[in-house]
Amino acid sequence: MAKILIIDDDRILTAMLAEQLTADGHEAASAYSLREGLTLLQRSPVDVVLLDVQLPDGNGLEHIPAIAACQGCPEVIIITGQGEADGAEKAVLSGAWSYIEKPYVIRELPLQLSRVLQYRREKLKVSTVPVALKRERIVGNSPAIRRCLDQVARAAASDVSVLVSGATGTGKELFARAIHDNSGRAGKNFVVVDCAALPETLIESTLFGHVKGAFTSADCSQDGLVKHAHLGTLFLDEVGELPLAIQKTFLRLLQEHEYRPVGATSHQYSDFRVVAATNCNLEECVARGTFREDLLFRLQAFVIDLPELRFRKEDIPELVLHCIARLCQRYGMEIKGVAGDFIEALTACDWPGNVRELYQTIEQVFTNPLLGPTCFAIHLPEKFRVQQARAQVRGGAGTAAAVLRPGTVALPNWAAYKNSCELDYLRRLKAAANGNVTEAARLSGISRTRLYQLLLKYSIEFS
């Protein structure tokens, strides 16, 4: 027997479903609005929620994450009288179990319910997610970071390839290491391959190793990075920089896990798990012909998209304290205090270089000869205090502007300008497409996956 909540304003259909579910031995409850349904979920956990899309107080699809986060973490089955491909896709991407059109709900629900309850029973028995996630140096507890850590836990529980994407300085390698440290390969090597720094003439030798005499300077045999990663994790940093000429060889390596050292006559086998990172849009690279589409498919079995620091500014105080504690330990100092204006000045910045830039700025503070027991805004580099002063005078208009010499033309910060243009474009695109994702993708030429990423980034809702 399962506890099932029906959230639908169609009282006749709701009564029919409740009667059918009760006859099948389940416990059924009904709500006729999102507000009423969420109230019931807060009072008592349920196993499954049957959720309508068009409700008097909102769109059900937009509330799937909130419903799934309620106590008991119920599974969600969408039932709707307005079935469309975009709605079904959005439901699945939001975490719904399935999507049923109302004309067929009486016929299809028993099978869907049987499957979802079996899945739920098996899911509750599985304990592959670590009780305490190892997250060394990943600082912050904002919703954005918690979502990424949840994805780390899911990725660590399997052996699929993972692509960690994000702007420079967001901590891609830290998250890659967290996946390794929480996986079954944690006791083995975590091997870093810096794809941007690989010398093109020595790529195969570096990755696959070579035998003695394979080339002029090969005085002895040498193992490659792939062999060192056996039973561990192979981390491909900045994989978008991998030369096109070697991508086909790498694709075969990922498929077969076999390679041949330079100069060798036989293949060797390496059991490694691949985690890749990139700060560029690989779909755009595919469109430009600089990255193989089949390699991208192989790498992105599981994707973790890291947020920029400006989208999780609530983490800045914790990041600052963490960095100061590390610096005090490194230099043998007593822990420094932090004044309110110090945090305010740092929070006012957009941080195009993200966490890395923030940490580098705090390191500059420790070189200030006037630094005492407490860090004040006066100890920050001059440009930060100028930005704060301009923001106070102009009501925030100067926070995104670059600090320029007198007489030069004022230019906005590139990241802020780019995001402003993206946001404006998406709003105009939504109006032009009448809120239809398929039409928006067609008009813009943006892939649906990338479009959903942008909509999530700027919290824009399509119908």
N, C-alpha and C positions, 0 to 999 in steps of 0.2 A: 504494500500500500504506500502511496506517495501523497504528499501534501502539494496541492496545485492551486495557484491563484490565477484567476482570469481577470485581465484588465481590459475592458471593452465597454463602450457606451451603448452597444446594441443589446438591449436587455433581453430580447427574445432569444437571440443566439446564445447569450451568456447563460440563460436558464437551460437551454437545450444541452449545452456543453457540460454544465454542472450536473445535470441529471444523468448524462451518459457516463461521466467520470465517476459519479457516486455508484452507479450500477456496476461499474467495472472494479469497484472496491477501493477507490481512491477517496481522499478527503478534499473537497473542492470549496473554494471561497471565491467571492466575486467583488470587483471594484469597478466603478463606472467612470473613473477619471484617474489621471496620473497621480494627483495629490492623494486621493483616497488609497490607491494601490501602494504608494510608497509608505504611507502611514501604517497600513496593514503589515507590510514587510518589516518595518521597524519594530512592530509589536511581537511578531511571531515568524520564525524562519519557515520557508517553504522549499520544496525540491525543484519545482518547475513553475515558470510564469508564462502564461499564454497572453501575449501582448498585441493589442491592436496598434495600427500606425496612426490613423487620424483620430485623435481624442480631443475632447472639448478644451482641455488646457495645455495642449502641446502635441508634438510629434513623438510617437513612441520610439522610433529609431534613435532619436537623439538622447534618450534616457536609458538605453541598454546598459552602458557602463555603470551608471548609478544603481540600476536594479541588480546587476551582477555583483556589485560590491556590497550589497546588503548582507545581513547576517545569514549564514547558511550558504552564501554564494549560489543562488539558484540558477539553473539553466533557463534560457529564454527561447521560446518558440514564437515567431512572429505570425500573426493571423491578420490578413488584410483583405479588404474588398477592392483595393486598387493595386493589383499586382503589376509590377513593372521590373524590368531587368536591373535598373539603377537601384531601386529600393531593395531588391534581393541582395545585390552586391554590397550595399551599405550595411545591411543587416549582418551579413557574414563577417565583414571587416570590423564591425562593432562588437562581435563576439556572440551573436545569436547562434543557436543550434541549427535551426532551419527556418524556412519561410513558406507558409502555406496560404494559398488564396482561399477566401471564405467559401466560395461555392463548393470547394472540395474538402473542407476542414473535417466534416463528420466522417468522411471516408478515409482520409489520410492520417488523421490524428492518432488513432490507436497504434499504428505501426511506428510513427515518429516518436510517440511517447514511450513505447516499449524500448526502442533503441536508445533514447536519451537517458532513460532510467538505468539501463544496463551500463551505459558509459559512465553515469554518475557513480554507480556502485563500484565499478572498477577504479575510477579516478580516486575515490576516497580511500581505497586500499593501497594505492601507490604512494610511496614515501620517498621518491627520488629527489625532491627538492630539499636542499640542505636546511636543517633547522636554523642554524646561524650562518648566514652567507658570509664568506670571507671577502672582505671588501677593502683591503689595505689601500690607503691613500685616496679612496673614492669618498669624498667628503660632501655632505649635504643630505637633506631629507625632504626636499621640495617634492611636490607631486611628480614633476618631470623626471627627477632622478629616481624616485621610487619605482616609476614605471620601467625605467631602464634596468634597474636592479632586478625587478620581476622577470624581465626578459633574459637577463644573465642567468638567473636560476633555471629558467626553462631550457636555455641553450646548453647549460652545463649538464643537464640531466640526459642529454642525447649526445650523439656523435656526428651530427650534421655539420656541414660547412656553415660558417657564420660570417656575415659581412657587417662590420661596424663602420657606420658612416657618420660624418660630422665635420664641422669646420676645424681649422687649425687651432690647437690648444684646448680642445674640449675633453681630452683624456682618452683617446681611442685605445692607446696601448694599455692603459690601466684597466679598461673594461675587458680587453682581450686577455690580460693576465688573470682577471677575476674569473672569466669563463674557464680558463685552464685550472686555476687553483681550486675551483669548486667541482671539477669533473673527476671522472675515474682515472684520468691521466695525471693527476696533480703531482704524483711522486716522480714523474719523468721530466725530460727537458722541455723547456719553453724556448724555442729557437726563433730568433727574430731575423727576418730577411728584409732589409731596407731596399725596396725595389727602386727607389729614386737614386740610390747611391751605387747600384751594381754596375761595374764597368762592363760595357757591352761585349768587349772582347773576352771577358773572363766569366761571363754569367754561368755558362754550363759547368765550368770547372768549379766555381764557387758553390753552386747548388748541388751538383752531382759528384764532385770530386774528380780525381784523375789518377791514372796509374803512372808509375815511373817511366819516363821517356816519352810520354804522350805528346810533349812539346819541348822546345829548347830548354826552358828553365825548370822542367819537371824532374828534379834530381831524385825525388822519392815519391811514393804513392801518398795520396792525401784524401781523407774522407770529406765529402761535401756536407752542406747544411741539412740536406734531406735525410742523410743517414743519421746525423745527430738527433734528428727529430723522431726517430723510430720509437714507437709507443708513447710519444709525447705530442706536443702541439707545434705546428709550423705556422708562425705568424707572419703574414705578408703585409708589411707596412707600406702604405701608399701604393697599393697594387695598381692604381690607375697609371702609374709611371712605368709599369713593366713594358719593355720594348715589344712592339708588335711581332717582331721576328721570333721572339722566344715564347709568345703566348700559346702557340699551337703545341709546342713541346710541353709547356706547363699544363695545358688542358689534358694531354695524355697522362701526365704524371698524376693528376687529380683523379682521373678515371680508373687507372690501372694500379696506381701506387708502385709502379715499376719504373726504373730508370737505369741508364747505363753510364758509368763514369767515363770521362773522356779518355779515349785510348783503350778502353776495355772491350772485350769481345762478348761478354755475357751481361745479362740484366741482373739487377739486384732489387729486392723488395723492401719497402719501408712502410710500416703501419703508423701513419701520423694522422692527426686531426688538423684541418685547415681553419684558421681564423684570419680574415683579411680586413684591412682598414683602408679607407679612402676619404679624402676631403673634397673630392670632385664628384660630379654627377656622372656616373658610369653609363647611364642610358644616353646622355648627350655625347659621351665619348664613342659609344657604339654608332650613333647617328653620324658622327664625323668620320668614322672609319678608323679610329685610333685604338679601339678596344673590341675584342671579339665577343659577339653576342653569346655564343655557346659557352665561353668561359665565364661570362657574367652569370648565366643561368646556373652554372656549376657552383659559383661562389655564394650566391645569394639564396641558398636554401632557407636561411634564417637571417633576418636583417634587424639590426639595432641602430636606430638613428638617434645620436646624442644631441641634446639641446644646447644651444649657445648660452653663454652665461647671462646675457641680457634677458633671457626668457626664464631665468630662475634666480633673480636677484635676491630672493629671500635666503639663499644659501651663502651670500657673501659674508655675513658676520661669522658664520662657522668656518668658512674657508680662510678668512683672515686670522682667526684665532689658531687654527691648525698650522698655518704657515709660520706665524710668529713663534709658536711653540717649537717647531722644527728648527727655526733659525737660532733661537735662544739655546737650544740643545747643541747645535753645531758649533756655536761660538762660545759655549761655556758661560752664558749669561743667565741671570735670574729672569723669570718670565716677566715680560713687559705687560703693563696695563694698556688698555685701548680706550681712548676718549670717544665720546659720541660723535664729535665732528669728524673724526678720522673715518668712521664707518659711513657717515653721511656723504663725505666727499667721494669715497670709493663706490658707493651705491649709485651715485649720480652719473657715473660713467657707463657707456654702452659696451666697453671692452671688446673691440673687434678681434683682439688676440685671445679672448676668453680666459680660462683659468690660468693658462701659462703666463699671459700678460699681467694678470693680477699678482701672481706670485713674484714675477720679476720686479714689479713696482714695489712690493713690500721689501724685497731684498735691497732695493735702492734706499729705502728708508733706513736700513741698518748701516748704510755707509754715511749717514748724516752725522757729523761730529757733534751736533747739538741734541742728539737723541738722548733722553733721560729715561727714567723708569716707566714713563707713559708715552704711548704713540698718539700725537696730536696731528690734525690736518696740516699744521705748519711744517711738519716733518716730511710731507709728501713732496714729490717733484713739483716744480712751479706750475706746470701746465694744468695739473689737477685742481690746484687752488684757484687758478684763473677761470677754469671752467665752472667751478662752483660759484665764484663771484659773479660771473656773467649770467649764470642761471638765476641767481637771486635778483639781479637787477632787471633782467628781461623776462622774468617769469618762466624760465626754463628754455627760452629760445636759443640760448647759447650752449646748451649741453652737448649738442651733436656737432657743433661747429669746430673746426680745427683752430688751434692757436697759431695765428699768423703774425708775421712782422708787420709793422705799420706800413700802409701804402699798398699792401698786396690785396688781391681779390679774395673775399671770404668764400671758402668752399665748404660744403657740408662733409661730414665724415662719410667715407665711401660706403661702409656697411649700412649706416643709417639711411643714406640716400637710396641704395639698392633696395632695401627692405620697404622703404616708402613707395618706391615705384612698383614693386611687386604687389604690395597691398592694394594700391590704386588700380593696377591692371586686373587683379582678381575680382575686385568689386565691379569694375566695368564689364568684365567677362561674364560674371554672374547675371548682370542685367541683360546683356546681349543674348545669353543662352536661356533666359527665363528660369534660371536656377536648375537647369538640366545638366547633369554631369557629362553625359554622353555628347550632347551638343557642345558643351564647353570644351571638351577634349578635341572635338572636330574643328572648332573655330580656331583654337589656339595652337593646335599641333603638338600639344603637351600630352604625354602618355597618361593614361588614367592613374597609374601608380604614382607618378610624380605629381599629378594634379591633386590627388588625395593628400599627399605629404604636404603640399603647399597650403591646402585648405586647413589641415590640422595645425600647421605652424602658425597661421594667422587667425585661427578660431573662426573661420567662415563656414557657415552652414548652407549647403545646397539642399533643395527639396528632394 
